[in-house]
Amino acid sequence: MSTLEFVVIYDAFDPRWITDPIPLFDQILKENPVHLSAHNFWVLSRHEDCLAILRSRNSSSELTRANPNESVQDRDSIGEEENREDDGRAFLFRDPPDHTRLRGLVAKAFTPKMVNELTPFIERRVTNLLDEVVGAGTLDIQETLCYPLPIAVISEMLGIPESDQDQFRTWSEILARGLDPDFLLPASVLEERDRAILEFASYFLALLKERKAHPGDDLLSALALAEDDGDRLSEAEMISTSILLLVAGHETTVNLLTGSIMALAQDEHAAEQLRSNQGLWRTGIEEFMRMVSPVQLTGRTILEDVVVGDVVIPGGSFVMLLIAGANRDPAVFPSPAVLDVTRDPNPQLGFGFGLHHCLGAPLARMEARITLQKLLERTRGITQVGAVTYRPNVVLRGVTELQVSLLGK
């Protein structure tokens, strides 16, 4: 019997990718870091390999939602049709030159100045939320802190009325699940996702028309007015960008905050290091990003044959990059299972790399730093109460709740 029969092969339907993926990431990284899965797409898990694909102009983001069981020719024809007819795809799912144009226009609105001006708002909101939870006994920290903060921040940025935030949360949760590969999702979930997109688009269409007529200081107004040599975002592009900002700016930050607090509850030494040395927050946030990996995996289509290690991946192939696995690669991160808030350098791939490096990374880092720093300042201990369960998301993995007890100082 061939030894290959004992080597782990990526199975997207394995429920452990939701309940307990870390042993699977580690096993694939050790035993089979580059392989063709049973689903007909290639799987990469080494940091070096994932980084090479993320930074390569030989990889495409435009066909990342393709069905891996379709032929390359089918996927090519689908891509051509989408390029002709659909100008509303978010820049996350586009290649240059479209990606360059769209990201450049959005970057004109999503400026460091706009992000930095949110600091007082975030500090006030975190303080108010902590007033309700510190010393209040056992509670769900995700529901009381980690969910309400990011939705409040992205709503403040976009200029969304507070009365609409509950509806935003519902849409965001549906769309986060909808980011999983289509072949993993039941028909009911796909229908729910498409319905949420239509409802979201209708909502934003009305809001964007209002901001065009009466612009304010918010991000939506900036998107509506963003221009570069006479080029502006189309209506469809503004809507898709708004949807992307909501999901990327909310769900990933929720998972980062919740996962970081869980890690601190399980490692009092790291918590004490951060309490006693404020200079560690820069490296600490990068380490939380590495350990939590809010985006567990992403995909690319290879345009031409590429050599990865000793394997030739044919052009036209779809590759799945196990980001959370790459962030545990011992060749890059010594003792990867250890939460080391002093780790430096820390080339974690949680924000992506290259053309598609997360535009909101500075905001996510700031939200996490302010929240976790204030939480540790006001507590002398964080105790996790009971086990956690996870939502059925594979890409944006996160818990359903996190029960903790916070001991005030």
Secondary structure, DSSP 4 states (H G I P E B T S, - for coil): --GGGGS----TT-THHHH--HHHHHHHHHH-SEEE-TTSSEEE-SHHHHHHHHH-TTEESTTTTS-TTS-HHHHHHHHHHHHHH-----GGG--TTHHHHHHHHHHHHS-HHHHHTTHHHHHHHHHHHHHHHTTS-EEEHIIIIITHHHHHHHHHHHT--GGGHHHHHHHHHHHHHTTS-GGGS-HHHHHHHHHHHHHHHHHHHHHHHHHHHS--SSHHHHHHH-EETTEE--HHHHHHHHHHHHHHHHHHHHHHHHHHHHHHHH-HHHHHHHHH-GGGHHHHHHHHHHHH-SS--EEEEESS-EEETTEEEPTT-EEEE-HHHHTT-TTTSSSTTS--TT--S----TT--GGG--TTHHHHHHHHHHHHHHHHHTEEEEEE-S---B-S-SSS--BS--EEEEEE-
